[in-house]
């Protein structure tokens, strides 16, 4: 009997204002898109804009969050069918896809159940890709922040850790690594029984660095879309907002002639292929 999908409550509440999320989260840089499309196709909310290219794709965007689905439908993107579903329960026929992308999201559903479903809907040899836009203040702890103010914002996020893995924890990789977490004898048995890893390893990985210029208010608006920030109560959110604006007033904040702040980050790509 299939399990019933329940959207993680941190995602459901943190992304409740889907239009605000779409307005303030960055689109993926063209350079990063071109690199990923070397291996993959197109799907998802924020990377749905990729289909506004000259290439022709049959695209299905699967999204469990009603607000996010509504935002995608509003875009009226050519050739995009939007369906309700989730990574473990996709309303797509087996072996249909030439590629699948999890955009800004795989850390929410990095489970064996999801990997089995992704494997099922892709044809043999098809590609599975993951892509994230990651500002310095939301990067893994071992990544150095470019500026002191971005490190202060990163420290705020660390202080709000709720125990649920995000991209920055990098634990989403474990679901792939567990495919090979076995003994030599079990590996031999699997080879004879046909129980081989579903996806190839090692993962392909690449980072595309970028800098964007935002007003102080836009910096806060983007920061506030992170589920860690969106889920705190209003009093704490007001305190965090003040901390952010205070940090932006300190020395070392790079500004352009319009007074906009340089925000540093990367687009992180990962990909693999179905067996």
The 8 nearest C-alpha neighbors of each residue, nearest first, counted from 0:
[[1, 2, 3, 88, 4, 112, 87, 116],
 [2, 0, 3, 88, 4, 87, 112, 116],
 [1, 3, 4, 0, 87, 88, 5, 112],
 [4, 2, 5, 1, 88, 0, 87, 6],
 [3, 5, 2, 6, 85, 87, 88, 84],
 [6, 4, 7, 3, 8, 63, 85, 2],
 [7, 5, 8, 11, 4, 63, 10, 64],
 [6, 8, 10, 9, 5, 11, 107, 12],
 [9, 7, 11, 10, 12, 6, 13, 5],
 [10, 8, 7, 12, 11, 13, 226, 230],
 [11, 9, 13, 8, 7, 12, 14, 226],
 [10, 12, 8, 9, 14, 13, 15, 7],
 [13, 11, 15, 14, 9, 10, 8, 230],
 [12, 14, 226, 10, 229, 230, 9, 15],
 [15, 13, 16, 12, 17, 10, 11, 226],
 [14, 16, 12, 17, 13, 11, 66, 10],
 [17, 15, 14, 19, 18, 20, 66, 13],
 [16, 18, 20, 66, 19, 67, 15, 14],
 [17, 19, 21, 20, 16, 22, 70, 66],
 [20, 18, 22, 17, 21, 16, 23, 224],
 [21, 19, 17, 18, 22, 23, 24, 224],
 [20, 22, 18, 19, 24, 23, 17, 45],
 [23, 21, 19, 20, 18, 24, 25, 17],
 [24, 22, 221, 20, 21, 19, 25, 220],
 [23, 25, 21, 20, 221, 22, 26, 224],
 [26, 24, 23, 27, 132, 21, 22, 45],
 [27, 25, 45, 28, 24, 46, 132, 48],
 [26, 28, 25, 29, 32, 31, 132, 46],
 [29, 27, 31, 30, 32, 26, 266, 209],
 [28, 30, 32, 31, 33, 27, 34, 49],
 [31, 29, 33, 28, 32, 34, 207, 27],
 [30, 32, 34, 28, 29, 33, 207, 35],
 [33, 31, 29, 35, 34, 30, 36, 28],
 [32, 34, 36, 30, 31, 35, 29, 37],
 [35, 33, 31, 37, 32, 36, 30, 38],
 [34, 36, 32, 37, 33, 38, 39, 31],
 [37, 35, 39, 38, 33, 34, 40, 32],
 [36, 38, 35, 34, 39, 33, 40, 32],
 [39, 37, 36, 35, 126, 40, 34, 270],
 [38, 40, 36, 98, 126, 35, 37, 128],
 [41, 39, 98, 36, 99, 100, 42, 97],
 [40, 42, 100, 58, 99, 49, 47, 39],
 [43, 41, 60, 100, 47, 59, 58, 46],
 [44, 42, 60, 47, 46, 102, 45, 61],
 [43, 45, 47, 46, 71, 67, 42, 60],
 [46, 44, 47, 43, 26, 48, 102, 21],
 [45, 47, 48, 49, 44, 43, 42, 102],
 [48, 46, 49, 44, 45, 43, 42, 50],
 [49, 47, 46, 50, 51, 45, 76, 44],
 [50, 48, 47, 51, 46, 52, 41, 32],
 [49, 51, 52, 48, 47, 41, 56, 76],
 [52, 50, 49, 48, 53, 76, 77, 47],
 [51, 53, 50, 54, 49, 55, 48, 56],
 [52, 54, 55, 51, 50, 56, 49, 77],
 [55, 53, 52, 56, 50, 51, 49, 57],
 [54, 56, 53, 57, 50, 52, 78, 51],
 [57, 55, 58, 54, 78, 50, 40, 41],
 [56, 58, 78, 79, 59, 55, 80, 41],
 [57, 59, 79, 56, 78, 80, 42, 60],
 [58, 60, 80, 79, 81, 42, 61, 57],
 [59, 61, 81, 43, 42, 80, 82, 58],
 [62, 60, 82, 84, 83, 81, 59, 85],
 [61, 63, 83, 84, 64, 68, 85, 60],
 [64, 62, 84, 85, 83, 65, 6, 61],
 [63, 65, 67, 66, 62, 68, 11, 6],
 [66, 64, 68, 67, 69, 63, 62, 83],
 [67, 65, 69, 17, 68, 64, 70, 15],
 [66, 68, 70, 64, 69, 17, 65, 71],
 [69, 67, 65, 71, 66, 70, 62, 72],
 [68, 70, 66, 72, 67, 71, 73, 65],
 [71, 69, 67, 73, 68, 72, 66, 18],
 [70, 72, 68, 73, 69, 74, 44, 67],
 [71, 73, 69, 74, 70, 75, 68, 81],
 [74, 72, 70, 71, 75, 69, 76, 68],
 [73, 75, 72, 76, 71, 70, 48, 47],
 [76, 74, 73, 72, 77, 71, 79, 78],
 [75, 77, 74, 79, 78, 50, 51, 48],
 [76, 78, 79, 75, 50, 51, 80, 74],
 [77, 79, 57, 58, 76, 80, 56, 50],
 [80, 78, 58, 77, 76, 59, 81, 57],
 [79, 81, 59, 60, 58, 82, 78, 57],
 [80, 82, 60, 59, 61, 79, 72, 68],
 [83, 81, 61, 60, 84, 80, 62, 59],
 [84, 82, 62, 63, 61, 81, 85, 68],
 [85, 83, 63, 89, 61, 62, 88, 82],
 [84, 86, 88, 63, 87, 89, 62, 61],
 [85, 87, 113, 88, 89, 116, 117, 108],
 [86, 88, 113, 116, 85, 112, 89, 117],
 [87, 89, 85, 86, 84, 90, 116, 4],
 [90, 88, 84, 91, 85, 86, 87, 61],
 [89, 91, 88, 84, 92, 82, 83, 61],
 [92, 90, 89, 120, 93, 95, 94, 96],
 [93, 91, 95, 120, 94, 90, 89, 119],
 [92, 94, 120, 119, 95, 91, 121, 122],
 [93, 95, 122, 121, 120, 96, 119, 92],
 [96, 94, 93, 120, 121, 92, 122, 97],
 [97, 95, 121, 98, 122, 94, 120, 99],
 [96, 98, 125, 121, 122, 126, 95, 40],
 [99, 97, 126, 40, 39, 96, 125, 127],
 [98, 100, 127, 128, 40, 126, 42, 41],
 [101, 99, 128, 42, 129, 102, 127, 41],
 [100, 102, 129, 105, 104, 128, 103, 130],
 [101, 103, 130, 104, 43, 100, 129, 131],
 [104, 102, 131, 130, 101, 105, 132, 129],
 [103, 105, 102, 106, 107, 101, 108, 131],
 [104, 106, 107, 108, 101, 109, 103, 129],
 [105, 107, 171, 109, 165, 104, 166, 108],
 [108, 106, 105, 104, 109, 165, 7, 164],
 [109, 107, 105, 110, 106, 113, 86, 104],
 [110, 108, 171, 106, 105, 107, 174, 113],
 [111, 109, 113, 112, 108, 174, 114, 171],
 [110, 112, 114, 113, 115, 174, 109, 175],
 [113, 111, 115, 110, 114, 87, 116, 86],
 [114, 112, 87, 116, 86, 110, 115, 111],
 [113, 115, 111, 117, 116, 112, 118, 110],
 [114, 116, 118, 112, 113, 117, 111, 119],
 [117, 115, 119, 113, 87, 118, 114, 120],
 [118, 116, 114, 119, 120, 115, 113, 121],
 [117, 119, 115, 116, 121, 120, 114, 273],
 [118, 120, 116, 117, 93, 121, 115, 94],
 [121, 119, 93, 94, 117, 95, 118, 96],
 [122, 120, 96, 94, 118, 119, 95, 125],
 [121, 123, 94, 125, 96, 95, 97, 124],
 [124, 122, 125, 274, 273, 121, 94, 272],
 [123, 125, 273, 274, 272, 122, 126, 121],
 [126, 124, 97, 98, 122, 273, 123, 272],
 [127, 125, 272, 98, 39, 271, 273, 128],
 [126, 128, 99, 271, 270, 98, 272, 100],
 [129, 127, 270, 100, 269, 99, 101, 126],
 [128, 130, 101, 269, 100, 268, 102, 270],
 [129, 131, 268, 102, 267, 103, 269, 101],
 [130, 132, 103, 267, 266, 133, 102, 268],
 [131, 133, 266, 265, 267, 134, 27, 103],
 [132, 134, 265, 264, 138, 137, 266, 131],
 [133, 135, 264, 137, 136, 263, 138, 265],
 [136, 134, 264, 138, 144, 137, 263, 149],
 [135, 137, 153, 149, 134, 152, 138, 150],
 [138, 136, 134, 135, 153, 133, 167, 139],
 [137, 139, 135, 167, 136, 133, 134, 142],
 [140, 138, 167, 141, 142, 168, 137, 169],
 [139, 141, 142, 138, 167, 143, 168, 153],
 [140, 142, 139, 143, 138, 144, 167, 168],
 [143, 141, 140, 139, 138, 144, 135, 145],
 [142, 144, 141, 145, 140, 135, 150, 138],
 [143, 145, 135, 150, 146, 149, 142, 136],
 [144, 146, 143, 263, 135, 149, 147, 150],
 [147, 145, 149, 148, 144, 150, 251, 252],
 [146, 148, 150, 149, 151, 145, 144, 251],
 [149, 147, 151, 246, 150, 146, 152, 247],
 [148, 150, 136, 152, 151, 146, 147, 144],
 [149, 151, 153, 147, 148, 152, 144, 136],
 [152, 150, 154, 148, 153, 149, 147, 155],
 [153, 151, 155, 149, 154, 150, 136, 148],
 [152, 154, 136, 150, 156, 151, 155, 137],
 [153, 155, 157, 151, 152, 156, 150, 158],
 [156, 154, 152, 158, 153, 157, 151, 159],
 [155, 157, 159, 153, 158, 154, 152, 160],
 [158, 156, 154, 160, 159, 155, 153, 140],
 [157, 159, 155, 156, 160, 154, 153, 161],
 [160, 158, 156, 157, 161, 227, 155, 228],
 [159, 161, 157, 158, 162, 156, 227, 163],
 [162, 160, 163, 159, 227, 164, 158, 9],
 [161, 163, 160, 164, 165, 159, 168, 157],
 [162, 164, 161, 165, 160, 9, 107, 168],
 [165, 163, 168, 162, 106, 170, 166, 107],
 [164, 166, 167, 106, 168, 163, 107, 169],
 [165, 167, 169, 168, 106, 164, 171, 170],
 [166, 168, 139, 138, 169, 165, 137, 140],
 [167, 169, 170, 166, 165, 164, 139, 171],
 [170, 168, 167, 171, 166, 172, 165, 139],
 [171, 169, 172, 168, 173, 164, 166, 106],
 [170, 172, 106, 109, 169, 173, 174, 166],
 [173, 171, 170, 174, 175, 169, 176, 109],
 [172, 174, 176, 175, 171, 170, 177, 109],
 [173, 175, 177, 172, 176, 110, 109, 111],
 [176, 174, 173, 177, 178, 172, 198, 200],
 [175, 177, 173, 178, 174, 179, 172, 180],
 [178, 176, 180, 179, 174, 175, 173, 181],
 [177, 179, 176, 196, 175, 180, 174, 197],
 [180, 178, 177, 181, 176, 196, 175, 186],
 [181, 179, 177, 178, 176, 182, 186, 175],
 [180, 182, 179, 185, 186, 183, 178, 177],
 [181, 183, 185, 184, 186, 180, 179, 187],
 [184, 182, 186, 185, 187, 181, 188, 189],
 [185, 183, 187, 182, 186, 188, 181, 189],
 [186, 184, 188, 182, 187, 183, 189, 181],
 [185, 187, 183, 189, 184, 188, 182, 190],
 [188, 186, 190, 184, 185, 189, 183, 191],
 [189, 187, 185, 191, 190, 186, 192, 184],
 [190, 188, 194, 192, 186, 187, 191, 193],
 [189, 191, 187, 193, 188, 192, 186, 195],
 [190, 192, 188, 189, 193, 187, 194, 186],
 [193, 191, 189, 194, 190, 188, 195, 187],
 [192, 194, 190, 191, 195, 189, 188, 196],
 [195, 193, 189, 192, 190, 196, 191, 188],
 [194, 196, 193, 189, 190, 197, 178, 186],
 [197, 195, 178, 198, 194, 199, 179, 274],
 [196, 198, 274, 273, 195, 118, 199, 115],
 [199, 197, 273, 272, 196, 274, 271, 200],
 [198, 200, 272, 271, 201, 273, 274, 197],
 [201, 199, 202, 198, 271, 175, 176, 203],
 [200, 202, 199, 203, 271, 176, 175, 204],
 [203, 201, 200, 271, 270, 204, 269, 199],
 [202, 204, 270, 269, 271, 201, 205, 268],
 [205, 203, 269, 268, 202, 270, 206, 267],
 [204, 206, 268, 267, 269, 207, 203, 266],
 [205, 207, 267, 266, 268, 265, 208, 204],
 [206, 208, 266, 265, 31, 267, 209, 205],
 [209, 207, 265, 264, 206, 266, 210, 263],
 [210, 208, 264, 265, 263, 207, 211, 266],
 [209, 211, 263, 262, 261, 264, 212, 208],
 [212, 210, 262, 261, 213, 263, 209, 260],
 [211, 213, 261, 260, 259, 262, 210, 214],
 [214, 212, 259, 260, 217, 218, 215, 211],
 [213, 215, 259, 217, 216, 260, 218, 212],
 [214, 216, 218, 217, 213, 219, 260, 259],
 [215, 217, 219, 214, 218, 220, 213, 244],
 [216, 218, 220, 214, 219, 215, 213, 221],
 [219, 217, 215, 221, 216, 220, 213, 222],
 [218, 220, 222, 216, 217, 221, 223, 215],
 [221, 219, 217, 223, 222, 218, 216, 23],
 [220, 222, 23, 218, 219, 223, 224, 24],
 [223, 221, 219, 224, 220, 225, 218, 228],
 [222, 224, 220, 228, 225, 221, 229, 219],
 [225, 223, 222, 221, 20, 229, 226, 220],
 [226, 224, 227, 223, 228, 222, 229, 13],
 [225, 227, 13, 229, 228, 230, 224, 10],
 [228, 226, 225, 230, 229, 159, 156, 231],
 [229, 227, 226, 223, 225, 230, 231, 236],
 [228, 230, 226, 13, 223, 227, 231, 224],
 [229, 231, 13, 228, 227, 226, 232, 12],
 [232, 230, 228, 229, 236, 235, 233, 227],
 [233, 231, 235, 234, 236, 230, 229, 237],
 [232, 234, 236, 235, 237, 231, 238, 230],
 [235, 233, 237, 236, 232, 238, 231, 239],
 [236, 234, 238, 237, 233, 232, 239, 231],
 [235, 237, 233, 239, 238, 234, 231, 240],
 [238, 236, 240, 234, 235, 239, 233, 241],
 [239, 237, 235, 241, 236, 240, 242, 234],
 [240, 238, 242, 236, 241, 237, 243, 235],
 [239, 241, 237, 243, 238, 242, 236, 244],
 [240, 242, 244, 238, 239, 243, 245, 237],
 [243, 241, 239, 245, 240, 244, 246, 238],
 [244, 242, 246, 240, 241, 245, 239, 247],
 [243, 245, 247, 241, 246, 242, 240, 248],
 [246, 244, 242, 248, 247, 243, 241, 249],
 [247, 245, 243, 148, 248, 244, 249, 242],
 [246, 248, 244, 245, 249, 243, 252, 148],
 [249, 247, 245, 246, 244, 250, 252, 243],
 [248, 250, 246, 247, 251, 252, 245, 148],
 [251, 249, 252, 248, 247, 246, 253, 147],
 [250, 252, 253, 249, 146, 147, 148, 247],
 [253, 251, 250, 254, 247, 249, 260, 148],
 [252, 254, 261, 260, 251, 255, 259, 262],
 [255, 253, 260, 259, 258, 261, 252, 256],
 [254, 256, 258, 257, 259, 260, 253, 261],
 [255, 257, 258, 254, 259, 260, 253, 212],
 [258, 256, 255, 259, 254, 214, 260, 212],
 [257, 259, 254, 255, 256, 260, 214, 213],
 [260, 258, 214, 213, 254, 212, 255, 257],
 [259, 261, 254, 213, 212, 253, 214, 262],
 [262, 260, 212, 253, 211, 254, 210, 263],
 [263, 261, 211, 210, 212, 260, 264, 213],
 [264, 262, 210, 135, 134, 209, 261, 211],
 [263, 265, 134, 135, 209, 133, 208, 210],
 [264, 266, 208, 207, 133, 209, 132, 267],
 [265, 267, 132, 207, 131, 206, 133, 208],
 [266, 268, 206, 131, 130, 205, 265, 132],
 [269, 267, 130, 205, 204, 129, 206, 266],
 [270, 268, 204, 129, 203, 128, 202, 130],
 [271, 269, 128, 203, 127, 202, 129, 204],
 [270, 272, 202, 127, 199, 126, 203, 198],
 [273, 271, 126, 198, 199, 125, 127, 124],
 [272, 274, 198, 124, 125, 123, 197, 126],
 [273, 197, 198, 124, 123, 272, 199, 196]]
